[in-house]
């Protein structure tokens, strides 16, 4: 029986190179040369490599497929208005790397080194966007019940890693005799705006939010229905993506002013779910859904470029 386009693309070794070229065209159209976004582009390239590595190291998809990294690139292009933020690019790189190091601790309650590195990266991200600390209780719960690596040793290692960037920052601000900046940084945690106030977002931002929310629900429902086909380890790791993704979507709805970083977390966490859906479904309806996803992603990208 002839393969559908969905299955041909998901199993092809040419899919990732093709999507990389497409992504570079989007970056050029967004003005990477005119705006001199070279550091942002370098961070984005590293993020793409780490998404490939995360899929390879953890076998998130049980067949050969580059759909995790391809989906990450395509979704990132829909939110091309985020390309210019260097702070966002560095925080995104740290968050993806934190996923990788956290998964290295799977069922290893003695992995204090990897726990330290994971929360060191989270700490660096929180220096750039303090509200990343909202995720801390959930991250510790995921370590306890999904990654199954939380012990007293790894917990204290995670605290040490989280505080390390702040120790270095504290030395700098004490040297500069500047206490206002760190106080203002943490004051953001208790500063809230009206929940669900989407009026401050552009139409392009709203379209990306709605699109990724639909993809998250699609990928989550698919995985929950077919999770028995995957190994227990993969189920636990994908559960981490689902929980983090849903939390980021909820926080973004409650406080849309933090769109810049929260949408990056949504895209990172949604990509494995959508990649799993595209690579491991084979029906006529999912092939139609694949066409719809591609067309919608392309339309939103063009809208946000123009």
Buried (B, 14 or more C-beta within 10 A) or exposed (E): EEEBEBBEBBBBEEBBEEBBEBBBEBBEBBBBEEEEBEEBBEBBBBBBEBBBBBBEEBEBBEEEBBBBBBBBBBBBBBBBBBBBBEBBBBBBBBBBBBBBBBBBBBEBBEBBBBBBBBBBBBBBBBBBBBBBBBBBEEBBEBBBEBBBBBBEBBBEBBBBBBBBBBEEBEEEBEEEEEEEEBEEBEEEEEEEEEEEEEEEBEEBBBBBBEBBBBBBBBBBEBBEEEBEEBEEBBBBBBBBBBBBBBBBBEBBBBBBBBBBBBBBBBBBBBBBBBBBBBBBBEEEEBBEBBEEBBEBBBEBBBBBBE
